[in-house]
Amino acid sequence: MALPFPSLLSVSRTRSMRCPVVASATTGTRDTGTTVAAKQPAWTGEDSLPSRLVNLLIASPLFPLLKIGARQQLQMTAEKNDIPWRKTVERLRGERERLQQLYDVVVDRAIEYPAYYTRPFHAYDEGNLNWLAGYEVEPATYSMAMRVWPDEPGLSPSTAQARLRSSCYDHLKVYLGSERVKSVNSVIDVGCSTGVSTRYLARAFPEAEVTGLDLSPHFLSVAMLRQEPDFRPLFEEEEPVQKNISYMHANFEHSGLGAGEYDVVMLQFVIHELPAAPTKAMAEEAMRVLRPGGVLALVDNDPQSPVIQNLPAAIFSLMKSTEPHSDEYYAFSQEENLEAAGFVDVCSTAVDPRHRLILARKPSKSV
């Protein structure tokens, strides 16, 4: 079947600008320079034999086993690194009544979920629209951070997560410029999940009002619970409750937010989970809701990363089994998509061994 937006779905990339360099001895970034992006990983795409074999496997009766294996990989990484996966799940299960109350507060029952969002995803038959997914997101997020630096001795889950986030925010602040950083008053964290990213973003911009927006009311209920003093988040027990956070149930393809009201829109590890059509729609929505001169920031898997390019067959098979839009993500030019939506000063940089940050600016009004 032909993929949509053929001009953007191509392994041939235009030359993209390099983002301002942020010096760091700890993030493990790669200086990619101003280069033409490498071809997509060999394990993605319709023309790749490994990709076709994995896709056939996913379509076979063995698919349930792949889903179980992918989830077990994260659980094993978690428990091996002292991330209390099972304990976290059990504690949240014990708060089911309170979570339902929060669900009833945050849910927008008028939302019609797009088809891509209701299919099996991340090893859950109901995708993100179920309580188990909400219970497991937090330990899975810390497990994911540990996998970025798998061979670093003594690395703790909290340090890995902080490094993962700060490497992005440091680049974002340099791109904004020192004066603009001081004037950031409103930030949207799109695809905020259960709020790990939102809390880190709120600490990076303590003077701003930060809105966590997600399409899963289950995720948002857990995020809201974690704002209560008696239910502080995993590895953040000593952090004060942040007063500059609110949560919203919405589809960012058409969010209903006011036009031109936000300084920063950020999507953290979201785009690889989307087909091309909503990715395009979200770029257009970001352009609409940003103020003139506002900035869009996307952090996600880096197609040029040697780690991503050279994933072992067992790992990329598990990954593709729970990430159904991988082929589209790696074939889709995010930079060209942002330029097509009207953004300027589009740049990309590697922020750790696995991930890249793409930054873009809404044009300022003509004087």
Secondary structure as a PSIPRED ss2 file (coil, helix, strand):
# PSIPRED VFORMAT (PSIPRED V4.0)

   1 M C   1.000  0.000  0.000
   2 A C   1.000  0.000  0.000
   3 L C   1.000  0.000  0.000
   4 P C   1.000  0.000  0.000
   5 F C   1.000  0.000  0.000
   6 P C   1.000  0.000  0.000
   7 S C   1.000  0.000  0.000
   8 L C   1.000  0.000  0.000
   9 L E   0.000  0.000  1.000
  10 S C   1.000  0.000  0.000
  11 V C   1.000  0.000  0.000
  12 S C   1.000  0.000  0.000
  13 R C   1.000  0.000  0.000
  14 T C   1.000  0.000  0.000
  15 R C   1.000  0.000  0.000
  16 S C   1.000  0.000  0.000
  17 M E   0.000  0.000  1.000
  18 R E   0.000  0.000  1.000
  19 C C   1.000  0.000  0.000
  20 P C   1.000  0.000  0.000
  21 V C   1.000  0.000  0.000
  22 V C   1.000  0.000  0.000
  23 A C   1.000  0.000  0.000
  24 S C   1.000  0.000  0.000
  25 A C   1.000  0.000  0.000
  26 T C   1.000  0.000  0.000
  27 T C   1.000  0.000  0.000
  28 G C   1.000  0.000  0.000
  29 T C   1.000  0.000  0.000
  30 R C   1.000  0.000  0.000
  31 D C   1.000  0.000  0.000
  32 T C   1.000  0.000  0.000
  33 G C   1.000  0.000  0.000
  34 T C   1.000  0.000  0.000
  35 T C   1.000  0.000  0.000
  36 V C   1.000  0.000  0.000
  37 A C   1.000  0.000  0.000
  38 A C   1.000  0.000  0.000
  39 K C   1.000  0.000  0.000
  40 Q C   1.000  0.000  0.000
  41 P C   1.000  0.000  0.000
  42 A C   1.000  0.000  0.000
  43 W C   1.000  0.000  0.000
  44 T C   1.000  0.000  0.000
  45 G C   1.000  0.000  0.000
  46 E C   1.000  0.000  0.000
  47 D C   1.000  0.000  0.000
  48 S C   1.000  0.000  0.000
  49 L H   0.000  1.000  0.000
  50 P H   0.000  1.000  0.000
  51 S H   0.000  1.000  0.000
  52 R H   0.000  1.000  0.000
  53 L H   0.000  1.000  0.000
  54 V H   0.000  1.000  0.000
  55 N H   0.000  1.000  0.000
  56 L H   0.000  1.000  0.000
  57 L H   0.000  1.000  0.000
  58 I H   0.000  1.000  0.000
  59 A C   1.000  0.000  0.000
  60 S C   1.000  0.000  0.000
  61 P C   1.000  0.000  0.000
  62 L C   1.000  0.000  0.000
  63 F H   0.000  1.000  0.000
  64 P H   0.000  1.000  0.000
  65 L H   0.000  1.000  0.000
  66 L H   0.000  1.000  0.000
  67 K H   0.000  1.000  0.000
  68 I H   0.000  1.000  0.000
  69 G H   0.000  1.000  0.000
  70 A H   0.000  1.000  0.000
  71 R H   0.000  1.000  0.000
  72 Q H   0.000  1.000  0.000
  73 Q H   0.000  1.000  0.000
  74 L H   0.000  1.000  0.000
  75 Q H   0.000  1.000  0.000
  76 M H   0.000  1.000  0.000
  77 T H   0.000  1.000  0.000
  78 A H   0.000  1.000  0.000
  79 E H   0.000  1.000  0.000
  80 K H   0.000  1.000  0.000
  81 N C   1.000  0.000  0.000
  82 D C   1.000  0.000  0.000
  83 I C   1.000  0.000  0.000
  84 P C   1.000  0.000  0.000
  85 W H   0.000  1.000  0.000
  86 R H   0.000  1.000  0.000
  87 K H   0.000  1.000  0.000
  88 T H   0.000  1.000  0.000
  89 V H   0.000  1.000  0.000
  90 E H   0.000  1.000  0.000
  91 R H   0.000  1.000  0.000
  92 L H   0.000  1.000  0.000
  93 R H   0.000  1.000  0.000
  94 G C   1.000  0.000  0.000
  95 E C   1.000  0.000  0.000
  96 R H   0.000  1.000  0.000
  97 E H   0.000  1.000  0.000
  98 R H   0.000  1.000  0.000
  99 L H   0.000  1.000  0.000
 100 Q H   0.000  1.000  0.000
 101 Q H   0.000  1.000  0.000
 102 L H   0.000  1.000  0.000
 103 Y H   0.000  1.000  0.000
 104 D H   0.000  1.000  0.000
 105 V H   0.000  1.000  0.000
 106 V H   0.000  1.000  0.000
 107 V C   1.000  0.000  0.000
 108 D C   1.000  0.000  0.000
 109 R C   1.000  0.000  0.000
 110 A C   1.000  0.000  0.000
 111 I C   1.000  0.000  0.000
 112 E C   1.000  0.000  0.000
 113 Y C   1.000  0.000  0.000
 114 P C   1.000  0.000  0.000
 115 A H   0.000  1.000  0.000
 116 Y H   0.000  1.000  0.000
 117 Y H   0.000  1.000  0.000
 118 T C   1.000  0.000  0.000
 119 R C   1.000  0.000  0.000
 120 P C   1.000  0.000  0.000
 121 F E   0.000  0.000  1.000
 122 H C   1.000  0.000  0.000
 123 A C   1.000  0.000  0.000
 124 Y E   0.000  0.000  1.000
 125 D C   1.000  0.000  0.000
 126 E C   1.000  0.000  0.000
 127 G C   1.000  0.000  0.000
 128 N C   1.000  0.000  0.000
 129 L C   1.000  0.000  0.000
 130 N C   1.000  0.000  0.000
 131 W H   0.000  1.000  0.000
 132 L H   0.000  1.000  0.000
 133 A H   0.000  1.000  0.000
 134 G H   0.000  1.000  0.000
 135 Y H   0.000  1.000  0.000
 136 E H   0.000  1.000  0.000
 137 V H   0.000  1.000  0.000
 138 E H   0.000  1.000  0.000
 139 P H   0.000  1.000  0.000
 140 A H   0.000  1.000  0.000
 141 T H   0.000  1.000  0.000
 142 Y H   0.000  1.000  0.000
 143 S H   0.000  1.000  0.000
 144 M H   0.000  1.000  0.000
 145 A H   0.000  1.000  0.000
 146 M H   0.000  1.000  0.000
 147 R H   0.000  1.000  0.000
 148 V H   0.000  1.000  0.000
 149 W C   1.000  0.000  0.000
 150 P C   1.000  0.000  0.000
 151 D C   1.000  0.000  0.000
 152 E C   1.000  0.000  0.000
 153 P C   1.000  0.000  0.000
 154 G C   1.000  0.000  0.000
 155 L C   1.000  0.000  0.000
 156 S C   1.000  0.000  0.000
 157 P H   0.000  1.000  0.000
 158 S H   0.000  1.000  0.000
 159 T H   0.000  1.000  0.000
 160 A H   0.000  1.000  0.000
 161 Q H   0.000  1.000  0.000
 162 A H   0.000  1.000  0.000
 163 R H   0.000  1.000  0.000
 164 L H   0.000  1.000  0.000
 165 R H   0.000  1.000  0.000
 166 S H   0.000  1.000  0.000
 167 S H   0.000  1.000  0.000
 168 C H   0.000  1.000  0.000
 169 Y H   0.000  1.000  0.000
 170 D H   0.000  1.000  0.000
 171 H H   0.000  1.000  0.000
 172 L H   0.000  1.000  0.000
 173 K H   0.000  1.000  0.000
 174 V H   0.000  1.000  0.000
 175 Y H   0.000  1.000  0.000
 176 L H   0.000  1.000  0.000
 177 G C   1.000  0.000  0.000
 178 S H   0.000  1.000  0.000
 179 E H   0.000  1.000  0.000
 180 R H   0.000  1.000  0.000
 181 V H   0.000  1.000  0.000
 182 K H   0.000  1.000  0.000
 183 S C   1.000  0.000  0.000
 184 V C   1.000  0.000  0.000
 185 N C   1.000  0.000  0.000
 186 S E   0.000  0.000  1.000
 187 V E   0.000  0.000  1.000
 188 I E   0.000  0.000  1.000
 189 D E   0.000  0.000  1.000
 190 V E   0.000  0.000  1.000
 191 G C   1.000  0.000  0.000
 192 C C   1.000  0.000  0.000
 193 S C   1.000  0.000  0.000
 194 T C   1.000  0.000  0.000
 195 G C   1.000  0.000  0.000
 196 V H   0.000  1.000  0.000
 197 S H   0.000  1.000  0.000
 198 T H   0.000  1.000  0.000
 199 R H   0.000  1.000  0.000
 200 Y H   0.000  1.000  0.000
 201 L H   0.000  1.000  0.000
 202 A H   0.000  1.000  0.000
 203 R H   0.000  1.000  0.000
 204 A H   0.000  1.000  0.000
 205 F C   1.000  0.000  0.000
 206 P C   1.000  0.000  0.000
 207 E C   1.000  0.000  0.000
 208 A C   1.000  0.000  0.000
 209 E E   0.000  0.000  1.000
 210 V E   0.000  0.000  1.000
 211 T E   0.000  0.000  1.000
 212 G E   0.000  0.000  1.000
 213 L E   0.000  0.000  1.000
 214 D E   0.000  0.000  1.000
 215 L C   1.000  0.000  0.000
 216 S C   1.000  0.000  0.000
 217 P H   0.000  1.000  0.000
 218 H H   0.000  1.000  0.000
 219 F H   0.000  1.000  0.000
 220 L H   0.000  1.000  0.000
 221 S H   0.000  1.000  0.000
 222 V H   0.000  1.000  0.000
 223 A H   0.000  1.000  0.000
 224 M H   0.000  1.000  0.000
 225 L H   0.000  1.000  0.000
 226 R C   1.000  0.000  0.000
 227 Q C   1.000  0.000  0.000
 228 E C   1.000  0.000  0.000
 229 P H   0.000  1.000  0.000
 230 D H   0.000  1.000  0.000
 231 F H   0.000  1.000  0.000
 232 R C   1.000  0.000  0.000
 233 P C   1.000  0.000  0.000
 234 L C   1.000  0.000  0.000
 235 F C   1.000  0.000  0.000
 236 E C   1.000  0.000  0.000
 237 E C   1.000  0.000  0.000
 238 E C   1.000  0.000  0.000
 239 E C   1.000  0.000  0.000
 240 P C   1.000  0.000  0.000
 241 V C   1.000  0.000  0.000
 242 Q C   1.000  0.000  0.000
 243 K C   1.000  0.000  0.000
 244 N C   1.000  0.000  0.000
 245 I E   0.000  0.000  1.000
 246 S E   0.000  0.000  1.000
 247 Y E   0.000  0.000  1.000
 248 M E   0.000  0.000  1.000
 249 H E   0.000  0.000  1.000
 250 A C   1.000  0.000  0.000
 251 N C   1.000  0.000  0.000
 252 F H   0.000  1.000  0.000
 253 E H   0.000  1.000  0.000
 254 H H   0.000  1.000  0.000
 255 S C   1.000  0.000  0.000
 256 G C   1.000  0.000  0.000
 257 L C   1.000  0.000  0.000
 258 G C   1.000  0.000  0.000
 259 A C   1.000  0.000  0.000
 260 G C   1.000  0.000  0.000
 261 E C   1.000  0.000  0.000
 262 Y E   0.000  0.000  1.000
 263 D E   0.000  0.000  1.000
 264 V E   0.000  0.000  1.000
 265 V E   0.000  0.000  1.000
 266 M E   0.000  0.000  1.000
 267 L E   0.000  0.000  1.000
 268 Q E   0.000  0.000  1.000
 269 F C   1.000  0.000  0.000
 270 V C   1.000  0.000  0.000
 271 I H   0.000  1.000  0.000
 272 H H   0.000  1.000  0.000
 273 E H   0.000  1.000  0.000
 274 L C   1.000  0.000  0.000
 275 P C   1.000  0.000  0.000
 276 A H   0.000  1.000  0.000
 277 A H   0.000  1.000  0.000
 278 P H   0.000  1.000  0.000
 279 T H   0.000  1.000  0.000
 280 K H   0.000  1.000  0.000
 281 A H   0.000  1.000  0.000
 282 M H   0.000  1.000  0.000
 283 A H   0.000  1.000  0.000
 284 E H   0.000  1.000  0.000
 285 E H   0.000  1.000  0.000
 286 A H   0.000  1.000  0.000
 287 M H   0.000  1.000  0.000
 288 R H   0.000  1.000  0.000
 289 V H   0.000  1.000  0.000
 290 L E   0.000  0.000  1.000
 291 R E   0.000  0.000  1.000
 292 P E   0.000  0.000  1.000
 293 G E   0.000  0.000  1.000
 294 G E   0.000  0.000  1.000
 295 V E   0.000  0.000  1.000
 296 L E   0.000  0.000  1.000
 297 A E   0.000  0.000  1.000
 298 L E   0.000  0.000  1.000
 299 V E   0.000  0.000  1.000
 300 D E   0.000  0.000  1.000
 301 N E   0.000  0.000  1.000
 302 D C   1.000  0.000  0.000
 303 P C   1.000  0.000  0.000
 304 Q C   1.000  0.000  0.000
 305 S C   1.000  0.000  0.000
 306 P H   0.000  1.000  0.000
 307 V H   0.000  1.000  0.000
 308 I H   0.000  1.000  0.000
 309 Q H   0.000  1.000  0.000
 310 N C   1.000  0.000  0.000
 311 L C   1.000  0.000  0.000
 312 P C   1.000  0.000  0.000
 313 A H   0.000  1.000  0.000
 314 A H   0.000  1.000  0.000
 315 I H   0.000  1.000  0.000
 316 F H   0.000  1.000  0.000
 317 S H   0.000  1.000  0.000
 318 L H   0.000  1.000  0.000
 319 M H   0.000  1.000  0.000
 320 K H   0.000  1.000  0.000
 321 S H   0.000  1.000  0.000
 322 T H   0.000  1.000  0.000
 323 E C   1.000  0.000  0.000
 324 P C   1.000  0.000  0.000
 325 H C   1.000  0.000  0.000
 326 S H   0.000  1.000  0.000
 327 D H   0.000  1.000  0.000
 328 E H   0.000  1.000  0.000
 329 Y H   0.000  1.000  0.000
 330 Y H   0.000  1.000  0.000
 331 A H   0.000  1.000  0.000
 332 F E   0.000  0.000  1.000
 333 S C   1.000  0.000  0.000
 334 Q H   0.000  1.000  0.000
 335 E H   0.000  1.000  0.000
 336 E H   0.000  1.000  0.000
 337 N H   0.000  1.000  0.000
 338 L H   0.000  1.000  0.000
 339 E H   0.000  1.000  0.000
 340 A H   0.000  1.000  0.000
 341 A C   1.000  0.000  0.000
 342 G C   1.000  0.000  0.000
 343 F C   1.000  0.000  0.000
 344 V E   0.000  0.000  1.000
 345 D E   0.000  0.000  1.000
 346 V E   0.000  0.000  1.000
 347 C E   0.000  0.000  1.000
 348 S E   0.000  0.000  1.000
 349 T E   0.000  0.000  1.000
 350 A E   0.000  0.000  1.000
 351 V C   1.000  0.000  0.000
 352 D C   1.000  0.000  0.000
 353 P C   1.000  0.000  0.000
 354 R C   1.000  0.000  0.000
 355 H E   0.000  0.000  1.000
 356 R E   0.000  0.000  1.000
 357 L E   0.000  0.000  1.000
 358 I E   0.000  0.000  1.000
 359 L E   0.000  0.000  1.000
 360 A E   0.000  0.000  1.000
 361 R E   0.000  0.000  1.000
 362 K C   1.000  0.000  0.000
 363 P C   1.000  0.000  0.000
 364 S C   1.000  0.000  0.000
 365 K C   1.000  0.000  0.000
 366 S C   1.000  0.000  0.000
 367 V C   1.000  0.000  0.000
